[in-house]
Amino acid sequence: MTNSADNAPRRLPAGVLIAGGCALAAMLLGLFAPHDGAVWRMPHVLEQRVASALVAAGYPGLDIEMQGQRAVLRGMVEDESGIESARRAALTAAGPGGSWAGGVTSVDVSGVAIGAMQRPFQWGARRDDGRVTLSGAVPSEITRQSLMGAARAAFPGADPVDEMQVAGGAASPAFARVARSAIRALARLETGEVRIIDSHVAFIGDATGEGARAIHALFAEPPPPFRVRYAFTIDGLDVQNPELQGLNLNSGDAETCERAFDRLMERNVINFPENSAAIDPSSRRILDALATVALRCDRFALEVAGHTDNVGAREANMTLSRARADAVANYLAAQGVSRSRLTARGYGPDSPRISNDTEAGRAANRRIEFYVGEVRP
C-alpha cells in the first residue's frame, strides 16, 4: 500500500530556491548587462573583432555586416585565394563560435569578388551651387547605395549625382561609416568638399562658426586608422594660419595661391638631413600649413621645386633636389591634395636665390619652392 504522502510534490528548502533564483538572475544579468559579452552587444563586438582580423590578414577594404553571430562580407580581393583567406580570418576572429562561446558561427562571402584595387583609394563628395556630387571608389555596391541614401538625407533639397565606382583597396572596414559621417559633415559647410584618400579625411571650403563646431564634433574621434584635416575657413577667415589673412584662396586666382605659399615659406624651412630626402619631423607644422593651402588651391596645377647649393657634383645635386621635391609632393598627396595636379621637379644648383659664396647664401639656396599655374587641358 502506497503512502499518499509519497506522491505529494517535494518542496525545496527556501534557501535553495533563493540561491537558484540568484544564480538565474546573475546569468541573465551576465547575458544582458551593458558589457562586451552581453547578448545585445555581441554583434557590435564581433564586428570590431572581425574588422581587426581582416586588417591583420591584409583585407581591410571589405565591408562587414553582422547578422547576429553570422558575418556577411562584401567587396573585392585580388585573387581567388583571398576569398577563402578572408572567410577564415573572419570565422576565427573571436574564438571557435557557437551561441554560448560568443564567436562567429558562419561567414557569407558570396558578396566578395575578384576585382581591381585602387591605390591610393580615393573617394569624395562636393557641394557646389546646390549640386551635390559623390565620386571616386567605394568597396561595394551596398556601400554605394548607403552613401547615396546618406546624401539624400543630408541634402533634402538636392538630387545627388552618383559618379562612384566599386573597387578594392579601402583602408579600413570602417570606410562606409566614415564616409557617411563625412557626408553629414559636408552639409555643415557653406561651400566645399570632403575627400578620403586612404586613411586621410580632408574638409575643404568655408563654414560658419557653428558649422565648424558641428564638423569637429562629428570627427572628434575617427576610428583608426583615419585622420582628419580641416582645410576650411570660418566665416572667410583662416584662424590657423594668420599670415594668410586677406588672401581669398577658395576662389582666388593662381597668383593669389602662389602668394600664400610664399608667405608661409618666408620664415619657415622644410628640413632634411644632410644628403637625404627624408623629411625631418621638425617640419611637420609647416608641411601641414602648406597642405592646407594646397587643398584650398587644388583647382590649380602645383609644382614642387627642389633646389640645392653648388657644393658637390651637379648630377648628385640634381638627383637629391628631385628626391626632396618628390618627398614633399608625396606628403601633400597623402593629405588629400589631388596627385594629378602635383608635379615634382629638381633644379639642383642651377637656380640659386643668392650667391653661394657664403655659408648663409648656400643655406638659403637649399630650399623648396612652390609654383602655381593653370591646369593645362
C-alpha positions as a Python dict, from the first residue, in 0.01 Angstrom:
ca = {
    (1, 'M'): (0, 0, 0),
    (2, 'T'): (142, 335, -103),
    (3, 'N'): (151, 622, 139),
    (4, 'S'): (-25, 926, -10),
    (5, 'A'): (247, 1146, 136),
    (6, 'D'): (500, 984, -101),
    (7, 'N'): (310, 1120, -403),
    (8, 'A'): (297, 1479, -275),
    (9, 'P'): (517, 1734, -456),
    (10, 'R'): (851, 1774, -286),
    (11, 'R'): (928, 2129, -176),
    (12, 'L'): (1283, 2257, -185),
    (13, 'P'): (1411, 2443, 115),
    (14, 'A'): (1372, 2822, 90),
    (15, 'G'): (1748, 2870, 91),
    (16, 'V'): (1789, 2652, -217),
    (17, 'L'): (1514, 2844, -400),
    (18, 'I'): (1674, 3176, -318),
    (19, 'A'): (2018, 3055, -423),
    (20, 'G'): (1880, 2918, -751),
    (21, 'G'): (1697, 3241, -819),
    (22, 'C'): (2011, 3441, -754),
    (23, 'A'): (2209, 3219, -990),
    (24, 'L'): (1947, 3262, -1264),
    (25, 'A'): (1942, 3638, -1211),
    (26, 'A'): (2320, 3651, -1226),
    (27, 'M'): (2319, 3453, -1552),
    (28, 'L'): (2058, 3682, -1705),
    (29, 'L'): (2247, 3986, -1585),
    (30, 'G'): (2563, 3849, -1741),
    (31, 'L'): (2384, 3797, -2073),
    (32, 'F'): (2205, 4129, -2093),
    (33, 'A'): (2404, 4376, -1881),
    (34, 'P'): (2591, 4655, -2064),
    (35, 'H'): (2931, 4490, -2123),
    (36, 'D'): (3106, 4346, -2428),
    (37, 'G'): (2994, 3990, -2352),
    (38, 'A'): (2626, 4079, -2335),
    (39, 'V'): (2394, 3925, -2595),
    (40, 'W'): (2269, 4262, -2717),
    (41, 'R'): (2627, 4386, -2757),
    (42, 'M'): (2754, 4073, -2931),
    (43, 'P'): (2713, 4179, -3298),
    (44, 'H'): (2888, 4511, -3234),
    (45, 'V'): (3179, 4349, -3052),
    (46, 'L'): (3209, 4075, -3314),
    (47, 'E'): (3212, 4333, -3593),
    (48, 'Q'): (3508, 4506, -3427),
    (49, 'R'): (3692, 4179, -3389),
    (50, 'V'): (3620, 4069, -3745),
    (51, 'A'): (3741, 4409, -3869),
    (52, 'S'): (4067, 4373, -3674),
    (53, 'A'): (4116, 4020, -3807),
    (54, 'L'): (4059, 4128, -4168),
    (55, 'V'): (4304, 4416, -4134),
    (56, 'A'): (4566, 4184, -3984),
    (57, 'A'): (4509, 3935, -4268),
    (58, 'G'): (4555, 4205, -4533),
    (59, 'Y'): (4189, 4258, -4631),
    (60, 'P'): (4096, 4597, -4479),
    (61, 'G'): (3883, 4700, -4776),
    (62, 'L'): (3596, 4457, -4720),
    (63, 'D'): (3260, 4567, -4583),
    (64, 'I'): (3127, 4380, -4279),
    (65, 'E'): (2766, 4324, -4178),
    (66, 'M'): (2694, 4121, -3864),
    (67, 'Q'): (2364, 3932, -3859),
    (68, 'G'): (2379, 3812, -3502),
    (69, 'Q'): (2687, 3590, -3499),
    (70, 'R'): (2688, 3545, -3876),
    (71, 'A'): (2933, 3768, -4066),
    (72, 'V'): (2849, 3887, -4416),
    (73, 'L'): (3149, 4018, -4615),
    (74, 'R'): (3129, 4225, -4931),
    (75, 'G'): (3389, 4385, -5154),
    (76, 'M'): (3686, 4294, -5372),
    (77, 'V'): (4004, 4094, -5330),
    (78, 'E'): (4287, 4048, -5579),
    (79, 'D'): (4267, 3670, -5635),
    (80, 'E'): (4065, 3358, -5563),
    (81, 'S'): (4271, 3261, -5259),
    (82, 'G'): (4186, 3593, -5098),
    (83, 'I'): (3819, 3497, -5067),
    (84, 'E'): (3894, 3188, -4859),
    (85, 'S'): (4161, 3370, -4656),
    (86, 'A'): (3918, 3647, -4570),
    (87, 'R'): (3649, 3395, -4479),
    (88, 'R'): (3884, 3206, -4250),
    (89, 'A'): (4009, 3526, -4084),
    (90, 'A'): (3653, 3638, -4010),
    (91, 'L'): (3544, 3295, -3884),
    (92, 'T'): (3827, 3270, -3632),
    (93, 'A'): (3824, 3636, -3530),
    (94, 'A'): (3667, 3571, -3188),
    (95, 'G'): (3718, 3209, -3092),
    (96, 'P'): (3553, 2887, -3207),
    (97, 'G'): (3198, 3023, -3238),
    (98, 'G'): (2875, 2878, -3113),
    (99, 'S'): (2586, 3052, -2939),
    (100, 'W'): (2745, 3027, -2596),
    (101, 'A'): (3110, 3059, -2696),
    (102, 'G'): (3036, 3402, -2837),
    (103, 'G'): (3233, 3373, -3162),
    (104, 'V'): (3143, 3398, -3529),
    (105, 'T'): (2931, 3097, -3627),
    (106, 'S'): (2943, 3138, -4007),
    (107, 'V'): (3074, 3371, -4277),
    (108, 'D'): (2893, 3461, -4601),
    (109, 'V'): (3145, 3552, -4874),
    (110, 'S'): (2904, 3543, -5167),
    (111, 'G'): (2941, 3921, -5192),
    (112, 'V'): (3321, 3906, -5222),
    (113, 'A'): (3452, 3919, -5578),
    (114, 'I'): (3786, 3932, -5756),
    (115, 'G'): (3846, 4279, -5896),
    (116, 'A'): (4068, 4580, -5939),
    (117, 'M'): (4237, 4751, -5647),
    (118, 'Q'): (4257, 5130, -5641),
    (119, 'R'): (4576, 5264, -5484),
    (120, 'P'): (4554, 5517, -5344),
    (121, 'F'): (4189, 5458, -5258),
    (122, 'Q'): (4010, 5788, -5324),
    (123, 'W'): (3653, 5899, -5264),
    (124, 'G'): (3496, 6243, -5237),
    (125, 'A'): (3177, 6445, -5208),
    (126, 'R'): (3133, 6805, -5325),
    (127, 'R'): (2856, 7062, -5287),
    (128, 'D'): (2855, 7347, -5535),
    (129, 'D'): (2566, 7583, -5621),
    (130, 'G'): (2303, 7344, -5490),
    (131, 'R'): (2456, 7044, -5667),
    (132, 'V'): (2594, 6751, -5466),
    (133, 'T'): (2827, 6502, -5637),
    (134, 'L'): (2971, 6182, -5495),
    (135, 'S'): (3271, 6042, -5683),
    (136, 'G'): (3561, 5801, -5651),
    (137, 'A'): (3590, 5444, -5526),
    (138, 'V'): (3367, 5253, -5282),
    (139, 'P'): (3420, 4897, -5153),
    (140, 'S'): (3083, 4752, -5257),
    (141, 'E'): (2752, 4822, -5422),
    (142, 'I'): (2585, 4816, -5080),
    (143, 'T'): (2817, 5095, -4963),
    (144, 'R'): (2745, 5289, -5280),
    (145, 'Q'): (2372, 5273, -5210),
    (146, 'S'): (2414, 5366, -4844),
    (147, 'L'): (2622, 5672, -4932),
    (148, 'M'): (2365, 5789, -5185),
    (149, 'G'): (2099, 5745, -4918),
    (150, 'A'): (2310, 5945, -4672),
    (151, 'A'): (2349, 6223, -4930),
    (152, 'R'): (1974, 6240, -4994),
    (153, 'A'): (1909, 6261, -4621),
    (154, 'A'): (2176, 6528, -4563),
    (155, 'F'): (2074, 6738, -4865),
    (156, 'P'): (1696, 6701, -4894),
    (157, 'G'): (1669, 6982, -5149),
    (158, 'A'): (1923, 6830, -5388),
    (159, 'D'): (1930, 6528, -5615),
    (160, 'P'): (2281, 6386, -5554),
    (161, 'V'): (2484, 6284, -5857),
    (162, 'D'): (2646, 5939, -5843),
    (163, 'E'): (2990, 5922, -6007),
    (164, 'M'): (3121, 5641, -5787),
    (165, 'Q'): (3262, 5304, -5890),
    (166, 'V'): (3324, 4984, -5694),
    (167, 'A'): (3690, 4896, -5635),
    (168, 'G'): (3908, 4727, -5377),
    (169, 'G'): (4169, 4886, -5157),
    (170, 'A'): (3984, 5081, -4886),
    (171, 'A'): (4198, 5149, -4579),
    (172, 'S'): (3954, 5004, -4327),
    (173, 'P'): (3626, 4815, -4292),
    (174, 'A'): (3505, 5137, -4127),
    (175, 'F'): (3525, 5324, -4460),
    (176, 'A'): (3148, 5329, -4517),
    (177, 'R'): (3079, 5459, -4166),
    (178, 'V'): (3342, 5733, -4202),
    (179, 'A'): (3213, 5833, -4547),
    (180, 'R'): (2855, 5860, -4420),
    (181, 'S'): (2974, 6086, -4136),
    (182, 'A'): (3172, 6288, -4391),
    (183, 'I'): (2856, 6348, -4596),
    (184, 'R'): (2669, 6468, -4288),
    (185, 'A'): (2964, 6696, -4206),
    (186, 'L'): (2973, 6830, -4563),
    (187, 'A'): (2618, 6956, -4510),
    (188, 'R'): (2759, 7188, -4241),
    (189, 'L'): (2999, 7355, -4485),
    (190, 'E'): (2865, 7660, -4663),
    (191, 'T'): (3059, 7555, -4973),
    (192, 'G'): (3326, 7297, -5035),
    (193, 'E'): (3404, 6928, -5040),
    (194, 'V'): (3531, 6633, -4841),
    (195, 'R'): (3788, 6381, -4963),
    (196, 'I'): (3901, 6048, -4829),
    (197, 'I'): (4236, 5932, -4963),
    (198, 'D'): (4332, 5603, -4800),
    (199, 'S'): (4316, 5688, -4428),
    (200, 'H'): (4320, 6068, -4464),
    (201, 'V'): (3997, 6270, -4449),
    (202, 'A'): (4014, 6632, -4568),
    (203, 'F'): (3744, 6900, -4549),
    (204, 'I'): (3790, 7196, -4785),
    (205, 'G'): (3579, 7510, -4816),
    (206, 'D'): (3416, 7762, -4584),
    (207, 'A'): (3199, 7714, -4277),
    (208, 'T'): (3024, 7924, -4017),
    (209, 'G'): (3146, 7900, -3659),
    (210, 'E'): (2853, 7678, -3570),
    (211, 'G'): (2912, 7458, -3874),
    (212, 'A'): (3281, 7420, -3790),
    (213, 'R'): (3196, 7311, -3436),
    (214, 'A'): (2950, 7055, -3570),
    (215, 'I'): (3210, 6910, -3808),
    (216, 'H'): (3470, 6888, -3532),
    (217, 'A'): (3215, 6711, -3310),
    (218, 'L'): (3134, 6455, -3581),
    (219, 'F'): (3502, 6371, -3622),
    (220, 'A'): (3621, 6417, -3265),
    (221, 'E'): (3729, 6050, -3250),
    (222, 'P'): (3756, 5900, -3600),
    (223, 'P'): (3805, 5522, -3600),
    (224, 'P'): (4166, 5411, -3663),
    (225, 'P'): (4347, 5446, -3895),
    (226, 'F'): (4157, 5754, -4019),
    (227, 'R'): (4295, 6103, -3958),
    (228, 'V'): (4121, 6431, -4037),
    (229, 'R'): (4246, 6760, -4182),
    (230, 'Y'): (4033, 7073, -4171),
    (231, 'A'): (4132, 7297, -4461),
    (232, 'F'): (3832, 7529, -4443),
    (233, 'T'): (3796, 7889, -4342),
    (234, 'I'): (3548, 8002, -4077),
    (235, 'D'): (3334, 8291, -4199),
    (236, 'G'): (3607, 8358, -4455),
    (237, 'L'): (3894, 8372, -4203),
    (238, 'D'): (4182, 8126, -4170),
    (239, 'V'): (4214, 8102, -3791),
    (240, 'Q'): (4501, 7851, -3801),
    (241, 'N'): (4729, 8044, -4036),
    (242, 'P'): (4701, 8417, -3963),
    (243, 'E'): (4972, 8500, -4219),
    (244, 'L'): (4722, 8405, -4489),
    (245, 'Q'): (4461, 8665, -4387),
    (246, 'G'): (4348, 8880, -4676),
    (247, 'L'): (4407, 8606, -4935),
    (248, 'N'): (4093, 8451, -5083),
    (249, 'L'): (4220, 8101, -5151),
    (250, 'N'): (3878, 7943, -5201),
    (251, 'S'): (3808, 8140, -5519),
    (252, 'G'): (4123, 8344, -5585),
    (253, 'D'): (4348, 8316, -5890),
    (254, 'A'): (4676, 8124, -5927),
    (255, 'E'): (4882, 8429, -5831),
    (256, 'T'): (4693, 8459, -5501),
    (257, 'C'): (4762, 8096, -5421),
    (258, 'E'): (5132, 8127, -5503),
    (259, 'R'): (5149, 8432, -5277),
    (260, 'A'): (5010, 8217, -4995),
    (261, 'F'): (5289, 7961, -5039),
    (262, 'D'): (5547, 8241, -5043),
    (263, 'R'): (5410, 8387, -4720),
    (264, 'L'): (5433, 8054, -4542),
    (265, 'M'): (5788, 7995, -4663),
    (266, 'E'): (5919, 8343, -4579),
    (267, 'R'): (6010, 8244, -4222),
    (268, 'N'): (5997, 7865, -4250),
    (269, 'V'): (6219, 7593, -4394),
    (270, 'I'): (6144, 7231, -4478),
    (271, 'N'): (6433, 7047, -4315),
    (272, 'F'): (6610, 6736, -4446),
    (273, 'P'): (6909, 6552, -4300),
    (274, 'E'): (7231, 6609, -4493),
    (275, 'N'): (7234, 6429, -4829),
    (276, 'S'): (6892, 6278, -4754),
    (277, 'A'): (6539, 6316, -4894),
    (278, 'A'): (6374, 6205, -4569),
    (279, 'I'): (6172, 6497, -4431),
    (280, 'D'): (6277, 6589, -4078),
    (281, 'P'): (5989, 6554, -3826),
    (282, 'S'): (6050, 6915, -3719),
    (283, 'S'): (5896, 7025, -4049),
    (284, 'R'): (5555, 6872, -3980),
    (285, 'R'): (5392, 7202, -3876),
    (286, 'I'): (5495, 7394, -4189),
    (287, 'L'): (5406, 7099, -4413),
    (288, 'D'): (5059, 7083, -4260),
    (289, 'A'): (5012, 7455, -4324),
    (290, 'L'): (5131, 7409, -4683),
    (291, 'A'): (4887, 7119, -4724),
    (292, 'T'): (4602, 7346, -4616),
    (293, 'V'): (4695, 7597, -4888),
    (294, 'A'): (4739, 7324, -5147),
    (295, 'L'): (4396, 7179, -5068),
    (296, 'R'): (4223, 7515, -5091),
    (297, 'C'): (4406, 7591, -5418),
    (298, 'D'): (4362, 7243, -5561),
    (299, 'R'): (4190, 7372, -5874),
    (300, 'F'): (4535, 7481, -6000),
    (301, 'A'): (4847, 7291, -6101),
    (302, 'L'): (5117, 7295, -5834),
    (303, 'E'): (5487, 7244, -5897),
    (304, 'V'): (5705, 7148, -5601),
    (305, 'A'): (6058, 7262, -5687),
    (306, 'G'): (6371, 7137, -5510),
    (307, 'H'): (6692, 7341, -5508),
    (308, 'T'): (7042, 7282, -5370),
    (309, 'D'): (7361, 7481, -5324),
    (310, 'N'): (7664, 7427, -5552),
    (311, 'V'): (7863, 7204, -5318),
    (312, 'G'): (7934, 6860, -5466),
    (313, 'A'): (7872, 6709, -5807),
    (314, 'R'): (7596, 6869, -6009),
    (315, 'E'): (7438, 6537, -6108),
    (316, 'A'): (7415, 6427, -5743),
    (317, 'N'): (7256, 6761, -5652),
    (318, 'M'): (7004, 6727, -5934),
    (319, 'T'): (6904, 6381, -5809),
    (320, 'L'): (6882, 6496, -5446),
    (321, 'S'): (6675, 6804, -5526),
    (322, 'R'): (6426, 6594, -5724),
    (323, 'A'): (6403, 6335, -5447),
    (324, 'R'): (6329, 6606, -5190),
    (325, 'A'): (6065, 6763, -5411),
    (326, 'D'): (5909, 6417, -5454),
    (327, 'A'): (5901, 6369, -5077),
    (328, 'V'): (5714, 6697, -5027),
    (329, 'A'): (5472, 6626, -5313),
    (330, 'N'): (5400, 6280, -5170),
    (331, 'Y'): (5330, 6431, -4828),
    (332, 'L'): (5082, 6677, -4978),
    (333, 'A'): (4914, 6400, -5177),
    (334, 'A'): (4879, 6192, -4860),
    (335, 'Q'): (4692, 6484, -4701),
    (336, 'G'): (4429, 6483, -4974),
    (337, 'V'): (4580, 6705, -5246),
    (338, 'S'): (4499, 6572, -5594),
    (339, 'R'): (4813, 6391, -5710),
    (340, 'S'): (4727, 6458, -6074),
    (341, 'R'): (4777, 6832, -6012),
    (342, 'L'): (5114, 6790, -5840),
    (343, 'T'): (5448, 6793, -6020),
    (344, 'A'): (5786, 6747, -5852),
    (345, 'R'): (6100, 6886, -6019),
    (346, 'G'): (6460, 6909, -5912),
    (347, 'Y'): (6665, 7210, -6023),
    (348, 'G'): (6981, 7123, -5831),
    (349, 'P'): (7222, 7418, -5809),
    (350, 'D'): (7106, 7579, -6136),
    (351, 'S'): (6869, 7841, -5989),
    (352, 'P'): (7038, 7995, -5684),
    (353, 'R'): (6843, 8256, -5494),
    (354, 'I'): (7162, 8440, -5390),
    (355, 'S'): (7537, 8385, -5419),
    (356, 'N'): (7682, 8055, -5298),
    (357, 'D'): (7999, 8232, -5179),
    (358, 'T'): (7898, 8224, -4812),
    (359, 'E'): (7751, 7959, -4584),
    (360, 'A'): (7444, 8178, -4532),
    (361, 'G'): (7400, 8202, -4907),
    (362, 'R'): (7436, 7828, -4956),
    (363, 'A'): (7182, 7764, -4679),
    (364, 'A'): (6934, 8000, -4847),
    (365, 'N'): (6978, 7819, -5176),
    (366, 'R'): (6896, 7478, -5024),
    (367, 'R'): (6519, 7518, -5041),
    (368, 'I'): (6177, 7400, -5159),
    (369, 'E'): (5961, 7642, -5360),
    (370, 'F'): (5606, 7622, -5489),
    (371, 'Y'): (5489, 7745, -5830),
    (372, 'V'): (5116, 7766, -5905),
    (373, 'G'): (4971, 7770, -6255),
    (374, 'E'): (4656, 7699, -6453),
    (375, 'V'): (4576, 7337, -6528),
    (376, 'R'): (4660, 7251, -6885),
    (377, 'P'): (4379, 7090, -7088),
}
